[in-house]
Amino acid sequence: MTTMTQIPAGLGRIEIEKLVREVLRSQGDTGAAGSQVASAPDGAPNPLIVNVSARHVHLSPEHLEMLYGPGAELEVDRELYQGGYFAARQTVSVVGPRRRMLPNVRVLGPCRGATQVELSFTDGIFLGLDLPVRISGDHHDTPGCLLVGPAGVVQLESGLIRAMRHVHMGPEDLAHYGVEAGESMQLRVESAGCTTVLEDMVVRAGEDIRLEVHIDTDEGNAVNLGVAQKVELQKSNPCDCHG
């Protein structure tokens, strides 16, 4: 169950930090976990995995130490589908401008050069933030927030996004689907009573990358991904500009 907390108005940073820690002690983990659907398209070199990417945080080494103490390092909780990436044991709390809080937001590793918080549209509404849809790493004109960890706080001036839906592809997958990095595809999801096509799914490519689609929690719920009978990647239809 999604956990969201309202912080009383009029509190200063010290009071907010104290309240956050009280909430964390009383609540269990609400870290990143999502539905997964696998499909084996005919003739495709690799199976297609569709994952719901729940809210999560990428931390810079500097911010990790500010939140967890000097010398802190990310500890692996579980490996992710893409090699070299993992869900860490560490979590942080995200506090928005309305004094509302998302506690126990999972940190993903390894650390990055810049801290980034990826939330759903619903999360943004709850926090009082207008989250732009961006490719990971694109932080221009993005809002910030307060991050609270067990050893300290970080005031982010930017870095909050709603991640653009995307598909990770290796060279074999690019060749099979006839696309290039940066192009858009669409995902057709067959679920009982709500078969849906998600468009504007950007292709992200690299060597040693496993074929995997990432959509956020709102999108996964909307297409009823947990009970999907079939998922299919399709090339986007070219724009008909003569209609």
C-alpha positions in Angstrom: 0.0 0.0 0.0 1.3 3.5 -0.9 2.3 5.5 2.1 2.0 9.3 2.2 2.2 11.5 5.2 1.0 15.1 5.9 3.3 17.2 8.0 1.6 19.9 10.1 2.1 23.5 8.9 4.3 25.9 10.7 7.1 23.5 11.5 10.8 24.5 10.9 13.4 22.2 9.4 14.5 20.8 12.8 10.9 19.9 13.7 10.3 18.4 10.3 13.4 16.2 10.6 12.3 15.0 14.0 8.8 14.2 12.8 10.1 12.4 9.7 12.3 10.1 12.0 9.2 9.4 14.2 7.2 8.4 11.1 10.0 6.1 9.9 10.3 4.3 13.1 6.5 3.5 13.0 6.3 2.4 9.4 7.7 -0.4 7.4 9.5 -0.3 4.1 7.7 1.2 1.1 10.6 0.9 -1.3 10.8 0.3 -5.0 9.0 -2.8 -6.1 6.8 -3.3 -9.1 4.9 -5.7 -11.4 6.9 -7.5 -14.0 5.6 -9.1 -17.2 7.7 -11.2 -19.6 7.0 -12.0 -23.2 8.9 -14.0 -25.9 8.1 -12.4 -29.3 8.5 -14.7 -32.3 11.9 -14.4 -33.9 13.2 -11.9 -31.3 16.7 -12.4 -30.0 15.7 -11.7 -26.4 12.6 -12.0 -24.2 10.7 -8.7 -23.6 10.5 -7.7 -19.9 8.2 -4.9 -18.8 8.8 -3.6 -15.3 7.0 -1.0 -13.2 9.6 1.3 -11.8 8.3 2.5 -8.5 9.4 5.8 -6.9 13.1 5.9 -6.1 16.2 8.1 -5.6 19.6 8.1 -7.2 22.2 9.8 -4.8 25.5 11.4 -5.5 28.3 10.2 -3.2 28.3 13.6 -1.5 24.6 13.5 -0.7 24.8 9.9 0.4 27.3 10.9 3.1 25.2 13.9 4.1 22.2 11.7 4.6 23.9 8.6 6.0 27.1 9.9 7.6 30.8 10.2 6.6 32.1 7.2 4.7 28.7 5.8 4.0 28.4 3.4 1.0 25.3 1.9 -0.6 24.5 -1.6 0.6 23.0 -4.1 -1.9 19.5 -5.3 -1.0 18.7 -6.9 -4.3 20.1 -6.9 -7.9 18.0 -5.3 -10.6 17.4 -6.7 -14.1 20.0 -4.6 -15.7 23.5 -5.8 -14.8 25.5 -3.7 -12.3 22.4 -1.9 -10.9 20.8 -2.7 -7.6 18.2 -1.6 -5.0 20.1 -0.5 -1.9 19.2 -1.2 1.7 19.1 2.6 2.2 16.0 4.7 1.9 15.3 8.4 2.3 12.2 10.5 2.9 11.1 13.0 0.4 9.4 16.2 1.7 7.6 18.6 -0.6 6.5 22.2 -0.4 3.2 21.3 1.1 4.9 19.7 4.1 3.8 16.3 2.8 6.2 13.4 2.9 6.9 10.2 1.1 8.8 8.1 3.6 11.2 5.2 2.9 11.8 5.9 -0.7 14.3 3.4 -2.0 17.7 4.4 -3.1 19.1 2.7 -6.3 22.7 2.1 -6.9 25.4 2.7 -7.8 25.8 6.4 -6.9 25.5 9.0 -9.7 27.2 12.3 -10.3 24.0 14.2 -9.5 21.1 13.3 -7.2 17.8 12.5 -8.9 14.4 11.7 -7.5 11.9 9.8 -9.8 8.3 9.9 -8.8 4.9 9.2 -10.4 2.4 11.9 -11.4 0.3 11.0 -8.4 3.3 11.4 -6.1 3.9 14.9 -7.6 0.3 15.9 -7.0 0.4 14.7 -3.4 3.7 16.7 -2.7 2.4 19.8 -4.5 4.9 19.6 -7.3 4.5 19.9 -11.1 6.8 17.1 -12.2 8.2 17.4 -15.7 8.5 14.3 -17.8 12.2 13.8 -18.5 14.8 11.3 -19.6 16.9 10.3 -16.7 19.7 12.9 -16.1 17.8 15.8 -17.7 17.4 18.2 -14.7 17.0 21.6 -16.3 14.0 23.5 -15.0 13.0 20.7 -12.5 11.8 21.3 -9.0 13.6 20.4 -5.8 12.6 19.0 -2.4 14.0 18.1 1.0 15.6 14.7 1.5 15.8 13.3 5.0 18.1 10.5 6.0 19.1 9.0 9.4 22.2 11.3 9.7 21.1 14.5 8.1 19.2 16.4 5.4 19.8 17.6 1.9 17.9 20.5 0.3 17.7 19.7 -3.4 17.3 22.8 -5.6 16.4 20.6 -8.7 16.4 16.9 -9.8 12.8 15.8 -9.3 11.3 14.2 -12.5 8.6 11.9 -13.7 10.7 9.5 -15.8 9.7 9.3 -19.4 8.6 5.8 -20.3 11.5 4.1 -22.1 12.9 0.8 -23.4 16.4 -0.4 -22.9 17.9 -2.2 -25.9 21.2 -3.8 -26.9 22.5 -4.0 -30.5 20.6 -7.2 -31.3 17.3 -5.7 -30.2 17.9 -2.5 -32.2 18.5 -4.5 -35.3 15.5 -6.8 -34.7 13.0 -3.9 -34.1 14.6 -1.6 -36.7 15.1 1.4 -34.4 17.9 3.5 -33.2 18.7 5.1 -29.8 16.6 8.2 -29.2 13.7 7.1 -31.4 10.2 6.4 -30.1 8.3 3.1 -29.9 5.0 2.1 -28.5 4.0 -0.7 -26.1 0.8 -2.6 -26.6 -0.5 -4.2 -23.4 -3.3 -6.8 -23.5 -5.1 -6.9 -20.2 -8.6 -8.1 -19.5 -11.0 -5.2 -20.2 -8.3 -2.5 -20.7 -6.0 -3.3 -23.6 -3.9 -0.2 -24.1 -1.1 1.3 -26.3 1.5 3.4 -24.6 3.1 5.8 -27.1 6.2 8.0 -26.9 8.4 5.3 -25.4 12.0 6.4 -26.0 14.7 4.0 -27.0 17.8 3.9 -24.8 20.6 1.7 -26.1 24.0 0.4 -25.1 26.3 -2.6 -25.1 25.5 -5.4 -22.7 22.0 -4.0 -22.1 19.0 -6.4 -21.5 15.8 -5.7 -23.4 13.5 -4.1 -20.8 10.7 -1.6 -20.7 10.3 0.8 -17.8 6.9 2.5 -17.0 6.0 4.2 -13.8 3.4 3.1 -11.1 0.6 5.2 -12.5 1.1 3.7 -16.0 1.4 0.2 -14.7 -1.9 0.6 -12.8 -3.6 2.2 -15.8 -2.8 -0.7 -18.1 -3.4 -3.3 -15.3 0.0 -4.7 -16.0 -0.1 -7.2 -13.1 -2.7 -9.4 -15.0 -1.5 -8.6 -18.6 -1.8 -11.6 -21.0 0.6 -10.1 -23.6 3.0 -7.2 -24.1 4.3 -6.2 -27.5 6.8 -3.6 -28.7 5.9 -1.8 -31.9 7.5 0.8 -34.0 5.7 4.2 -33.7 3.5 5.1 -36.7 5.0 8.0 -38.7 3.1 11.3 -38.3 0.5 11.8 -41.0 0.8 15.5 -41.5 -1.5 15.7 -44.6 -4.8 14.9 -42.9 
